[in-house]
Amino acid sequence: MKIIDHKDINLSSKVIEILSQKGYSQIFDWAEYYEYKKATVNAIFQASSIAELFIVNSCEISDYEEYVF
């Protein structure tokens, strides 16, 4: 069992929230999250940067793609 730091839970929650708002909640993966977290360690808005990496590196389409606004 891995002990997860409280800061990590807070950051991952923010990433999941951003992905959900954009319609990509299904693409969150813990293994990729840790890779993206290391890659964005110097980012000002790390949660947004991680979410953007998830979206860019995924071939999934947004849940909102089908809706006309």
N, CA, C, O and CB atoms as a CASP TS submission, in Angstrom:
PFRMAT TS
TARGET T0000
AUTHOR 0000-0000-0000
METHOD Language model
MODEL 1
PARENT N/A
ATOM      1  N   MET     1       0.838  -1.175   0.000  1.00  0.00           N
ATOM      2  CA  MET     1       0.000   0.000   0.000  1.00  0.00           C
ATOM      3  C   MET     1       0.882   1.237   0.000  1.00  0.00           C
ATOM      4  O   MET     1       1.838   1.328   0.770  1.00  0.00           O
ATOM      5  CB  MET     1      -0.953  -0.001   1.208  1.00  0.00           C
ATOM      6  N   LYS     2       0.563   2.170  -0.851  1.00  0.00           N
ATOM      7  CA  LYS     2       1.341   3.384  -0.966  1.00  0.00           C
ATOM      8  C   LYS     2       0.700   4.494  -0.139  1.00  0.00           C
ATOM      9  O   LYS     2      -0.512   4.699  -0.192  1.00  0.00           O
ATOM     10  CB  LYS     2       1.469   3.805  -2.435  1.00  0.00           C
ATOM     11  N   ILE     3       1.510   5.197   0.612  1.00  0.00           N
ATOM     12  CA  ILE     3       1.015   6.329   1.377  1.00  0.00           C
ATOM     13  C   ILE     3       0.993   7.533   0.447  1.00  0.00           C
ATOM     14  O   ILE     3       2.002   7.861  -0.178  1.00  0.00           O
ATOM     15  CB  ILE     3       1.897   6.600   2.648  1.00  0.00           C
ATOM     16  N   ILE     4      -0.155   8.187   0.357  1.00  0.00           N
ATOM     17  CA  ILE     4      -0.317   9.335  -0.527  1.00  0.00           C
ATOM     18  C   ILE     4      -0.294  10.600   0.310  1.00  0.00           C
ATOM     19  O   ILE     4      -1.004  10.711   1.309  1.00  0.00           O
ATOM     20  CB  ILE     4      -1.632   9.236  -1.346  1.00  0.00           C
ATOM     21  N   ASP     5       0.513  11.534  -0.100  1.00  0.00           N
ATOM     22  CA  ASP     5       0.641  12.815   0.580  1.00  0.00           C
ATOM     23  C   ASP     5      -0.648  13.618   0.422  1.00  0.00           C
ATOM     24  O   ASP     5      -1.300  13.555  -0.621  1.00  0.00           O
ATOM     25  CB  ASP     5       1.847  13.606   0.030  1.00  0.00           C
ATOM     26  N   HIS     6      -1.015  14.374   1.458  1.00  0.00           N
ATOM     27  CA  HIS     6      -2.225  15.202   1.430  1.00  0.00           C
ATOM     28  C   HIS     6      -2.190  16.205   0.280  1.00  0.00           C
ATOM     29  O   HIS     6      -3.215  16.445  -0.358  1.00  0.00           O
ATOM     30  CB  HIS     6      -2.394  15.941   2.761  1.00  0.00           C
ATOM     31  N   LYS     7      -1.029  16.792   0.007  1.00  0.00           N
ATOM     32  CA  LYS     7      -0.900  17.739  -1.093  1.00  0.00           C
ATOM     33  C   LYS     7      -1.182  17.063  -2.428  1.00  0.00           C
ATOM     34  O   LYS     7      -1.756  17.671  -3.331  1.00  0.00           O
ATOM     35  CB  LYS     7       0.495  18.364  -1.101  1.00  0.00           C
ATOM     36  N   ASP     8      -0.774  15.802  -2.548  1.00  0.00           N
ATOM     37  CA  ASP     8      -1.001  15.056  -3.776  1.00  0.00           C
ATOM     38  C   ASP     8      -2.485  14.793  -3.984  1.00  0.00           C
ATOM     39  O   ASP     8      -2.971  14.867  -5.113  1.00  0.00           O
ATOM     40  CB  ASP     8      -0.230  13.741  -3.750  1.00  0.00           C
ATOM     41  N   ILE     9      -3.201  14.493  -2.930  1.00  0.00           N
ATOM     42  CA  ILE     9      -4.648  14.275  -3.026  1.00  0.00           C
ATOM     43  C   ILE     9      -5.335  15.558  -3.468  1.00  0.00           C
ATOM     44  O   ILE     9      -6.238  15.529  -4.304  1.00  0.00           O
ATOM     45  CB  ILE     9      -5.227  13.791  -1.671  1.00  0.00           C
ATOM     46  N   ASN    10      -4.912  16.673  -2.912  1.00  0.00           N
ATOM     47  CA  ASN    10      -5.496  17.961  -3.265  1.00  0.00           C
ATOM     48  C   ASN    10      -5.226  18.284  -4.732  1.00  0.00           C
ATOM     49  O   ASN    10      -6.130  18.732  -5.437  1.00  0.00           O
ATOM     50  CB  ASN    10      -4.940  19.073  -2.358  1.00  0.00           C
ATOM     51  N   LEU    11      -4.005  18.066  -5.204  1.00  0.00           N
ATOM     52  CA  LEU    11      -3.651  18.345  -6.585  1.00  0.00           C
ATOM     53  C   LEU    11      -4.402  17.417  -7.535  1.00  0.00           C
ATOM     54  O   LEU    11      -4.922  17.869  -8.556  1.00  0.00           O
ATOM     55  CB  LEU    11      -2.143  18.206  -6.785  1.00  0.00           C
ATOM     56  N   SER    12      -4.463  16.150  -7.219  1.00  0.00           N
ATOM     57  CA  SER    12      -5.172  15.210  -8.092  1.00  0.00           C
ATOM     58  C   SER    12      -6.662  15.524  -8.131  1.00  0.00           C
ATOM     59  O   SER    12      -7.299  15.364  -9.172  1.00  0.00           O
ATOM     60  CB  SER    12      -4.950  13.765  -7.621  1.00  0.00           C
ATOM     61  N   SER    13      -7.218  15.963  -7.027  1.00  0.00           N
ATOM     62  CA  SER    13      -8.631  16.359  -7.004  1.00  0.00           C
ATOM     63  C   SER    13      -8.878  17.542  -7.922  1.00  0.00           C
ATOM     64  O   SER    13      -9.893  17.590  -8.617  1.00  0.00           O
ATOM     65  CB  SER    13      -9.072  16.703  -5.577  1.00  0.00           C
ATOM     66  N   LYS    14      -7.959  18.495  -7.928  1.00  0.00           N
ATOM     67  CA  LYS    14      -8.090  19.646  -8.814  1.00  0.00           C
ATOM     68  C   LYS    14      -7.993  19.224 -10.275  1.00  0.00           C
ATOM     69  O   LYS    14      -8.730  19.730 -11.121  1.00  0.00           O
ATOM     70  CB  LYS    14      -7.019  20.690  -8.496  1.00  0.00           C
ATOM     71  N   VAL    15      -7.083  18.295 -10.570  1.00  0.00           N
ATOM     72  CA  VAL    15      -6.934  17.804 -11.942  1.00  0.00           C
ATOM     73  C   VAL    15      -8.215  17.098 -12.386  1.00  0.00           C
ATOM     74  O   VAL    15      -8.698  17.328 -13.494  1.00  0.00           O
ATOM     75  CB  VAL    15      -5.720  16.843 -12.054  1.00  0.00           C
ATOM     76  N   ILE    16      -8.760  16.249 -11.533  1.00  0.00           N
ATOM     77  CA  ILE    16      -9.999  15.532 -11.848  1.00  0.00           C
ATOM     78  C   ILE    16     -11.143  16.523 -12.053  1.00  0.00           C
ATOM     79  O   ILE    16     -11.970  16.340 -12.946  1.00  0.00           O
ATOM     80  CB  ILE    16     -10.352  14.526 -10.722  1.00  0.00           C
ATOM     81  N   GLU    17     -11.193  17.562 -11.239  1.00  0.00           N
ATOM     82  CA  GLU    17     -12.236  18.576 -11.361  1.00  0.00           C
ATOM     83  C   GLU    17     -12.133  19.317 -12.704  1.00  0.00           C
ATOM     84  O   GLU    17     -13.143  19.545 -13.369  1.00  0.00           O
ATOM     85  CB  GLU    17     -12.144  19.575 -10.193  1.00  0.00           C
ATOM     86  N   ILE    18     -10.916  19.687 -13.093  1.00  0.00           N
ATOM     87  CA  ILE    18     -10.703  20.375 -14.368  1.00  0.00           C
ATOM     88  C   ILE    18     -11.089  19.467 -15.530  1.00  0.00           C
ATOM     89  O   ILE    18     -11.756  19.903 -16.468  1.00  0.00           O
ATOM     90  CB  ILE    18      -9.233  20.825 -14.506  1.00  0.00           C
ATOM     91  N   LEU    19     -10.671  18.207 -15.468  1.00  0.00           N
ATOM     92  CA  LEU    19     -11.022  17.263 -16.523  1.00  0.00           C
ATOM     93  C   LEU    19     -12.537  17.070 -16.606  1.00  0.00           C
ATOM     94  O   LEU    19     -13.088  16.982 -17.703  1.00  0.00           O
ATOM     95  CB  LEU    19     -10.329  15.916 -16.283  1.00  0.00           C
ATOM     96  N   SER    20     -13.204  17.004 -15.476  1.00  0.00           N
ATOM     97  CA  SER    20     -14.660  16.840 -15.455  1.00  0.00           C
ATOM     98  C   SER    20     -15.360  18.045 -16.062  1.00  0.00           C
ATOM     99  O   SER    20     -16.328  17.896 -16.808  1.00  0.00           O
ATOM    100  CB  SER    20     -15.152  16.618 -14.026  1.00  0.00           C
ATOM    101  N   GLN    21     -14.870  19.240 -15.743  1.00  0.00           N
ATOM    102  CA  GLN    21     -15.468  20.455 -16.290  1.00  0.00           C
ATOM    103  C   GLN    21     -15.349  20.509 -17.806  1.00  0.00           C
ATOM    104  O   GLN    21     -16.214  21.062 -18.485  1.00  0.00           O
ATOM    105  CB  GLN    21     -14.814  21.682 -15.678  1.00  0.00           C
ATOM    106  N   LYS    22     -14.282  19.938 -18.329  1.00  0.00           N
ATOM    107  CA  LYS    22     -14.058  19.952 -19.775  1.00  0.00           C
ATOM    108  C   LYS    22     -14.629  18.721 -20.465  1.00  0.00           C
ATOM    109  O   LYS    22     -14.558  18.608 -21.689  1.00  0.00           O
ATOM    110  CB  LYS    22     -12.579  20.055 -20.067  1.00  0.00           C
ATOM    111  N   GLY    23     -15.200  17.789 -19.683  1.00  0.00           N
ATOM    112  CA  GLY    23     -15.819  16.602 -20.256  1.00  0.00           C
ATOM    113  C   GLY    23     -14.879  15.442 -20.480  1.00  0.00           C
ATOM    114  O   GLY    23     -15.164  14.561 -21.292  1.00  0.00           O
ATOM    115  N   TYR    24     -13.766  15.426 -19.774  1.00  0.00           N
ATOM    116  CA  TYR    24     -12.763  14.365 -19.952  1.00  0.00           C
ATOM    117  C   TYR    24     -12.491  13.590 -18.665  1.00  0.00           C
ATOM    118  O   TYR    24     -11.373  13.112 -18.470  1.00  0.00           O
ATOM    119  CB  TYR    24     -11.464  14.963 -20.463  1.00  0.00           C
ATOM    120  N   SER    25     -13.464  13.454 -17.798  1.00  0.00           N
ATOM    121  CA  SER    25     -13.226  12.788 -16.517  1.00  0.00           C
ATOM    122  C   SER    25     -12.811  11.329 -16.682  1.00  0.00           C
ATOM    123  O   SER    25     -12.141  10.779 -15.808  1.00  0.00           O
ATOM    124  CB  SER    25     -14.468  12.866 -15.659  1.00  0.00           C
ATOM    125  N   GLN    26     -13.197  10.698 -17.782  1.00  0.00           N
ATOM    126  CA  GLN    26     -12.903   9.279 -17.993  1.00  0.00           C
ATOM    127  C   GLN    26     -11.444   9.004 -18.334  1.00  0.00           C
ATOM    128  O   GLN    26     -11.030   7.844 -18.321  1.00  0.00           O
ATOM    129  CB  GLN    26     -13.774   8.742 -19.088  1.00  0.00           C
ATOM    130  N   ILE    27     -10.646  10.032 -18.639  1.00  0.00           N
ATOM    131  CA  ILE    27      -9.270   9.769 -19.076  1.00  0.00           C
ATOM    132  C   ILE    27      -8.257   9.842 -17.940  1.00  0.00           C
ATOM    133  O   ILE    27      -7.069   9.626 -18.181  1.00  0.00           O
ATOM    134  CB  ILE    27      -8.881  10.750 -20.152  1.00  0.00           C
ATOM    135  N   PHE    28      -8.677  10.137 -16.711  1.00  0.00           N
ATOM    136  CA  PHE    28      -7.734  10.233 -15.590  1.00  0.00           C
ATOM    137  C   PHE    28      -7.162   8.858 -15.292  1.00  0.00           C
ATOM    138  O   PHE    28      -7.897   7.876 -15.189  1.00  0.00           O
ATOM    139  CB  PHE    28      -8.421  10.820 -14.326  1.00  0.00           C
ATOM    140  N   ASP    29      -5.838   8.798 -15.155  1.00  0.00           N
ATOM    141  CA  ASP    29      -5.131   7.562 -14.844  1.00  0.00           C
ATOM    142  C   ASP    29      -4.006   7.903 -13.870  1.00  0.00           C
ATOM    143  O   ASP    29      -3.252   8.849 -14.098  1.00  0.00           O
ATOM    144  CB  ASP    29      -4.575   6.873 -16.145  1.00  0.00           C
ATOM    145  N   TRP    30      -3.894   7.146 -12.800  1.00  0.00           N
ATOM    146  CA  TRP    30      -2.903   7.473 -11.762  1.00  0.00           C
ATOM    147  C   TRP    30      -1.476   7.368 -12.275  1.00  0.00           C
ATOM    148  O   TRP    30      -0.643   8.208 -11.934  1.00  0.00           O
ATOM    149  CB  TRP    30      -3.079   6.555 -10.562  1.00  0.00           C
ATOM    150  N   ALA    31      -1.174   6.372 -13.074  1.00  0.00           N
ATOM    151  CA  ALA    31       0.197   6.209 -13.579  1.00  0.00           C
ATOM    152  C   ALA    31       0.600   7.411 -14.426  1.00  0.00           C
ATOM    153  O   ALA    31       1.688   7.962 -14.261  1.00  0.00           O
ATOM    154  CB  ALA    31       0.324   4.908 -14.406  1.00  0.00           C
ATOM    155  N   GLU    32      -0.284   7.809 -15.329  1.00  0.00           N
ATOM    156  CA  GLU    32      -0.002   8.982 -16.156  1.00  0.00           C
ATOM    157  C   GLU    32       0.038  10.251 -15.311  1.00  0.00           C
ATOM    158  O   GLU    32       0.841  11.148 -15.571  1.00  0.00           O
ATOM    159  CB  GLU    32      -1.051   9.120 -17.264  1.00  0.00           C
ATOM    160  N   TYR    33      -0.822  10.328 -14.307  1.00  0.00           N
ATOM    161  CA  TYR    33      -0.852  11.488 -13.422  1.00  0.00           C
ATOM    162  C   TYR    33       0.520  11.718 -12.789  1.00  0.00           C
ATOM    163  O   TYR    33       1.005  12.848 -12.756  1.00  0.00           O
ATOM    164  CB  TYR    33      -1.920  11.305 -12.331  1.00  0.00           C
ATOM    165  N   TYR    34       1.146  10.653 -12.286  1.00  0.00           N
ATOM    166  CA  TYR    34       2.455  10.803 -11.649  1.00  0.00           C
ATOM    167  C   TYR    34       3.525  11.231 -12.654  1.00  0.00           C
ATOM    168  O   TYR    34       4.419  12.005 -12.312  1.00  0.00           O
ATOM    169  CB  TYR    34       2.867   9.493 -10.976  1.00  0.00           C
ATOM    170  N   GLU    35       3.443  10.738 -13.882  1.00  0.00           N
ATOM    171  CA  GLU    35       4.398  11.164 -14.919  1.00  0.00           C
ATOM    172  C   GLU    35       4.211  12.645 -15.238  1.00  0.00           C
ATOM    173  O   GLU    35       5.181  13.399 -15.318  1.00  0.00           O
ATOM    174  CB  GLU    35       4.226  10.313 -16.208  1.00  0.00           C
ATOM    175  N   TYR    36       2.954  13.053 -15.420  1.00  0.00           N
ATOM    176  CA  TYR    36       2.662  14.446 -15.755  1.00  0.00           C
ATOM    177  C   TYR    36       2.989  15.377 -14.589  1.00  0.00           C
ATOM    178  O   TYR    36       3.380  16.526 -14.791  1.00  0.00           O
ATOM    179  CB  TYR    36       1.191  14.600 -16.151  1.00  0.00           C
ATOM    180  N   LYS    37       2.827  14.876 -13.387  1.00  0.00           N
ATOM    181  CA  LYS    37       3.155  15.679 -12.202  1.00  0.00           C
ATOM    182  C   LYS    37       4.649  15.996 -12.182  1.00  0.00           C
ATOM    183  O   LYS    37       5.047  17.122 -11.883  1.00  0.00           O
ATOM    184  CB  LYS    37       2.744  14.935 -10.901  1.00  0.00           C
ATOM    185  N   LYS    38       5.467  15.002 -12.501  1.00  0.00           N
ATOM    186  CA  LYS    38       6.911  15.223 -12.559  1.00  0.00           C
ATOM    187  C   LYS    38       7.281  16.171 -13.693  1.00  0.00           C
ATOM    188  O   LYS    38       8.185  16.994 -13.551  1.00  0.00           O
ATOM    189  CB  LYS    38       7.647  13.895 -12.727  1.00  0.00           C
ATOM    190  N   ALA    39       6.584  16.054 -14.813  1.00  0.00           N
ATOM    191  CA  ALA    39       6.883  16.881 -15.982  1.00  0.00           C
ATOM    192  C   ALA    39       6.484  18.339 -15.783  1.00  0.00           C
ATOM    193  O   ALA    39       7.042  19.228 -16.427  1.00  0.00           O
ATOM    194  CB  ALA    39       6.179  16.326 -17.200  1.00  0.00           C
ATOM    195  N   THR    40       5.518  18.592 -14.894  1.00  0.00           N
ATOM    196  CA  THR    40       5.010  19.953 -14.698  1.00  0.00           C
ATOM    197  C   THR    40       5.365  20.521 -13.335  1.00  0.00           C
ATOM    198  O   THR    40       4.686  21.422 -12.844  1.00  0.00           O
ATOM    199  CB  THR    40       3.513  19.975 -14.875  1.00  0.00           C
ATOM    200  N   VAL    41       6.403  20.013 -12.730  1.00  0.00           N
ATOM    201  CA  VAL    41       6.746  20.420 -11.372  1.00  0.00           C
ATOM    202  C   VAL    41       7.022  21.922 -11.260  1.00  0.00           C
ATOM    203  O   VAL    41       6.808  22.500 -10.194  1.00  0.00           O
ATOM    204  CB  VAL    41       7.954  19.642 -10.896  1.00  0.00           C
ATOM    205  N   ASN    42       7.484  22.558 -12.317  1.00  0.00           N
ATOM    206  CA  ASN    42       7.791  23.989 -12.272  1.00  0.00           C
ATOM    207  C   ASN    42       6.679  24.866 -12.840  1.00  0.00           C
ATOM    208  O   ASN    42       6.850  26.080 -12.956  1.00  0.00           O
ATOM    209  CB  ASN    42       9.062  24.255 -13.023  1.00  0.00           C
ATOM    210  N   ALA    43       5.554  24.274 -13.192  1.00  0.00           N
ATOM    211  CA  ALA    43       4.445  25.038 -13.760  1.00  0.00           C
ATOM    212  C   ALA    43       3.780  25.895 -12.683  1.00  0.00           C
ATOM    213  O   ALA    43       3.672  25.482 -11.528  1.00  0.00           O
ATOM    214  CB  ALA    43       3.410  24.093 -14.408  1.00  0.00           C
ATOM    215  N   ILE    44       3.342  27.076 -13.068  1.00  0.00           N
ATOM    216  CA  ILE    44       2.668  27.964 -12.116  1.00  0.00           C
ATOM    217  C   ILE    44       1.320  27.377 -11.711  1.00  0.00           C
ATOM    218  O   ILE    44       0.997  27.315 -10.525  1.00  0.00           O
ATOM    219  CB  ILE    44       2.479  29.375 -12.722  1.00  0.00           C
ATOM    220  N   PHE    45       0.539  26.950 -12.693  1.00  0.00           N
ATOM    221  CA  PHE    45      -0.749  26.317 -12.433  1.00  0.00           C
ATOM    222  C   PHE    45      -0.615  24.841 -12.772  1.00  0.00           C
ATOM    223  O   PHE    45      -0.994  24.407 -13.860  1.00  0.00           O
ATOM    224  CB  PHE    45      -1.902  26.989 -13.259  1.00  0.00           C
ATOM    225  N   GLN    46      -0.074  24.076 -11.836  1.00  0.00           N
ATOM    226  CA  GLN    46       0.275  22.684 -12.107  1.00  0.00           C
ATOM    227  C   GLN    46      -0.946  21.833 -12.423  1.00  0.00           C
ATOM    228  O   GLN    46      -0.877  20.984 -13.311  1.00  0.00           O
ATOM    229  CB  GLN    46       1.011  22.095 -10.926  1.00  0.00           C
ATOM    230  N   ALA    47      -2.049  22.029 -11.735  1.00  0.00           N
ATOM    231  CA  ALA    47      -3.243  21.226 -11.994  1.00  0.00           C
ATOM    232  C   ALA    47      -3.747  21.440 -13.412  1.00  0.00           C
ATOM    233  O   ALA    47      -4.109  20.480 -14.092  1.00  0.00           O
ATOM    234  CB  ALA    47      -4.345  21.564 -10.990  1.00  0.00           C
ATOM    235  N   SER    48      -3.774  22.678 -13.862  1.00  0.00           N
ATOM    236  CA  SER    48      -4.208  22.977 -15.229  1.00  0.00           C
ATOM    237  C   SER    48      -3.250  22.386 -16.254  1.00  0.00           C
ATOM    238  O   SER    48      -3.677  21.881 -17.293  1.00  0.00           O
ATOM    239  CB  SER    48      -4.322  24.488 -15.435  1.00  0.00           C
ATOM    240  N   SER    49      -1.978  22.449 -15.964  1.00  0.00           N
ATOM    241  CA  SER    49      -0.973  21.897 -16.876  1.00  0.00           C
ATOM    242  C   SER    49      -1.107  20.386 -16.990  1.00  0.00           C
ATOM    243  O   SER    49      -1.004  19.834 -18.086  1.00  0.00           O
ATOM    244  CB  SER    49       0.436  22.262 -16.406  1.00  0.00           C
ATOM    245  N   ILE    50      -1.332  19.721 -15.880  1.00  0.00           N
ATOM    246  CA  ILE    50      -1.499  18.268 -15.890  1.00  0.00           C
ATOM    247  C   ILE    50      -2.763  17.894 -16.658  1.00  0.00           C
ATOM    248  O   ILE    50      -2.744  16.966 -17.467  1.00  0.00           O
ATOM    249  CB  ILE    50      -1.559  17.711 -14.446  1.00  0.00           C
ATOM    250  N   ALA    51      -3.849  18.602 -16.415  1.00  0.00           N
ATOM    251  CA  ALA    51      -5.102  18.331 -17.122  1.00  0.00           C
ATOM    252  C   ALA    51      -4.921  18.529 -18.618  1.00  0.00           C
ATOM    253  O   ALA    51      -5.426  17.739 -19.416  1.00  0.00           O
ATOM    254  CB  ALA    51      -6.230  19.237 -16.598  1.00  0.00           C
ATOM    255  N   GLU    52      -4.212  19.564 -18.998  1.00  0.00           N
ATOM    256  CA  GLU    52      -3.974  19.828 -20.421  1.00  0.00           C
ATOM    257  C   GLU    52      -3.156  18.696 -21.053  1.00  0.00           C
ATOM    258  O   GLU    52      -3.419  18.308 -22.191  1.00  0.00           O
ATOM    259  CB  GLU    52      -3.244  21.180 -20.604  1.00  0.00           C
ATOM    260  N   LEU    53      -2.178  18.170 -20.332  1.00  0.00           N
ATOM    261  CA  LEU    53      -1.396  17.037 -20.848  1.00  0.00           C
ATOM    262  C   LEU    53      -2.273  15.802 -21.034  1.00  0.00           C
ATOM    263  O   LEU    53      -2.131  15.077 -22.018  1.00  0.00           O
ATOM    264  CB  LEU    53      -0.230  16.712 -19.899  1.00  0.00           C
ATOM    265  N   PHE    54      -3.181  15.565 -20.085  1.00  0.00           N
ATOM    266  CA  PHE    54      -4.112  14.449 -20.235  1.00  0.00           C
ATOM    267  C   PHE    54      -4.922  14.604 -21.516  1.00  0.00           C
ATOM    268  O   PHE    54      -5.071  13.649 -22.277  1.00  0.00           O
ATOM    269  CB  PHE    54      -5.050  14.355 -19.017  1.00  0.00           C
ATOM    270  N   ILE    55      -5.444  15.796 -21.755  1.00  0.00           N
ATOM    271  CA  ILE    55      -6.298  16.037 -22.919  1.00  0.00           C
ATOM    272  C   ILE    55      -5.509  15.922 -24.216  1.00  0.00           C
ATOM    273  O   ILE    55      -5.968  15.293 -25.170  1.00  0.00           O
ATOM    274  CB  ILE    55      -6.950  17.417 -22.826  1.00  0.00           C
ATOM    275  N   VAL    56      -4.338  16.520 -24.257  1.00  0.00           N
ATOM    276  CA  VAL    56      -3.520  16.519 -25.475  1.00  0.00           C
ATOM    277  C   VAL    56      -3.052  15.105 -25.828  1.00  0.00           C
ATOM    278  O   VAL    56      -3.018  14.743 -27.004  1.00  0.00           O
ATOM    279  CB  VAL    56      -2.305  17.447 -25.303  1.00  0.00           C
ATOM    280  N   ASN    57      -2.699  14.319 -24.844  1.00  0.00           N
ATOM    281  CA  ASN    57      -2.153  12.983 -25.095  1.00  0.00           C
ATOM    282  C   ASN    57      -3.222  11.895 -25.166  1.00  0.00           C
ATOM    283  O   ASN    57      -2.897  10.709 -25.216  1.00  0.00           O
ATOM    284  CB  ASN    57      -1.163  12.634 -24.021  1.00  0.00           C
ATOM    285  N   SER    58      -4.476  12.288 -25.172  1.00  0.00           N
ATOM    286  CA  SER    58      -5.563  11.327 -25.251  1.00  0.00           C
ATOM    287  C   SER    58      -6.213  11.385 -26.622  1.00  0.00           C
ATOM    288  O   SER    58      -6.239  12.438 -27.258  1.00  0.00           O
ATOM    289  CB  SER    58      -6.599  11.588 -24.155  1.00  0.00           C
ATOM    290  N   CYS    59      -6.732  10.266 -27.073  1.00  0.00           N
ATOM    291  CA  CYS    59      -7.475  10.277 -28.333  1.00  0.00           C
ATOM    292  C   CYS    59      -8.977  10.282 -28.085  1.00  0.00           C
ATOM    293  O   CYS    59      -9.763  10.111 -29.017  1.00  0.00           O
ATOM    294  CB  CYS    59      -7.091   9.070 -29.192  1.00  0.00           C
ATOM    295  N   GLU    60      -9.380  10.477 -26.832  1.00  0.00           N
ATOM    296  CA  GLU    60     -10.792  10.569 -26.473  1.00  0.00           C
ATOM    297  C   GLU    60     -11.350  11.937 -26.865  1.00  0.00           C
ATOM    298  O   GLU    60     -10.626  12.930 -26.920  1.00  0.00           O
ATOM    299  CB  GLU    60     -10.986  10.321 -24.963  1.00  0.00           C
ATOM    300  N   ILE    61     -12.637  11.961 -27.130  1.00  0.00           N
ATOM    301  CA  ILE    61     -13.282  13.242 -27.388  1.00  0.00           C
ATOM    302  C   ILE    61     -14.067  13.655 -26.153  1.00  0.00           C
ATOM    303  O   ILE    61     -14.442  12.818 -25.332  1.00  0.00           O
ATOM    304  CB  ILE    61     -14.209  13.165 -28.632  1.00  0.00           C
ATOM    305  N   SER    62     -14.305  14.924 -26.034  1.00  0.00           N
ATOM    306  CA  SER    62     -15.010  15.465 -24.878  1.00  0.00           C
ATOM    307  C   SER    62     -16.449  14.958 -24.847  1.00  0.00           C
ATOM    308  O   SER    62     -17.063  14.731 -25.889  1.00  0.00           O
ATOM    309  CB  SER    62     -14.983  17.002 -24.900  1.00  0.00           C
ATOM    310  N   ASP    63     -16.971  14.786 -23.646  1.00  0.00           N
ATOM    311  CA  ASP    63     -18.368  14.406 -23.479  1.00  0.00           C
ATOM    312  C   ASP    63     -19.291  15.483 -24.037  1.00  0.00           C
ATOM    313  O   ASP    63     -20.424  15.192 -24.419  1.00  0.00           O
ATOM    314  CB  ASP    63     -18.682  14.152 -22.001  1.00  0.00           C
ATOM    315  N   TYR    64     -18.822  16.707 -24.085  1.00  0.00           N
ATOM    316  CA  TYR    64     -19.632  17.832 -24.536  1.00  0.00           C
ATOM    317  C   TYR    64     -19.554  18.055 -26.038  1.00  0.00           C
ATOM    318  O   TYR    64     -20.201  18.965 -26.557  1.00  0.00           O
ATOM    319  CB  TYR    64     -19.209  19.081 -23.823  1.00  0.00           C
ATOM    320  N   GLU    65     -18.776  17.245 -26.746  1.00  0.00           N
ATOM    321  CA  GLU    65     -18.590  17.405 -28.180  1.00  0.00           C
ATOM    322  C   GLU    65     -19.895  17.301 -28.964  1.00  0.00           C
ATOM    323  O   GLU    65     -20.081  17.979 -29.974  1.00  0.00           O
ATOM    324  CB  GLU    65     -17.620  16.376 -28.682  1.00  0.00           C
ATOM    325  N   GLU    66     -20.797  16.442 -28.484  1.00  0.00           N
ATOM    326  CA  GLU    66     -22.043  16.206 -29.200  1.00  0.00           C
ATOM    327  C   GLU    66     -23.095  17.291 -28.984  1.00  0.00           C
ATOM    328  O   GLU    66     -24.055  17.384 -29.748  1.00  0.00           O
ATOM    329  CB  GLU    66     -22.605  14.888 -28.791  1.00  0.00           C
ATOM    330  N   TYR    67     -22.921  18.106 -27.953  1.00  0.00           N
ATOM    331  CA  TYR    67     -23.920  19.115 -27.628  1.00  0.00           C
ATOM    332  C   TYR    67     -23.706  20.392 -28.449  1.00  0.00           C
ATOM    333  O   TYR    67     -22.573  20.796 -28.710  1.00  0.00           O
ATOM    334  CB  TYR    67     -23.878  19.435 -26.130  1.00  0.00           C
ATOM    335  N   VAL    68     -24.798  21.006 -28.842  1.00  0.00           N
ATOM    336  CA  VAL    68     -24.741  22.265 -29.544  1.00  0.00           C
ATOM    337  C   VAL    68     -25.044  23.359 -28.540  1.00  0.00           C
ATOM    338  O   VAL    68     -26.087  23.337 -27.886  1.00  0.00           O
ATOM    339  CB  VAL    68     -25.727  22.298 -30.744  1.00  0.00           C
ATOM    340  N   PHE    69     -24.132  24.321 -28.416  1.00  0.00           N
ATOM    341  CA  PHE    69     -24.324  25.402 -27.455  1.00  0.00           C
ATOM    342  C   PHE    69     -24.727  26.657 -28.156  1.00  0.00           C
ATOM    343  O   PHE    69     -24.936  27.685 -27.511  1.00  0.00           O
ATOM    344  CB  PHE    69     -23.071  25.641 -26.645  1.00  0.00           C
TER
END
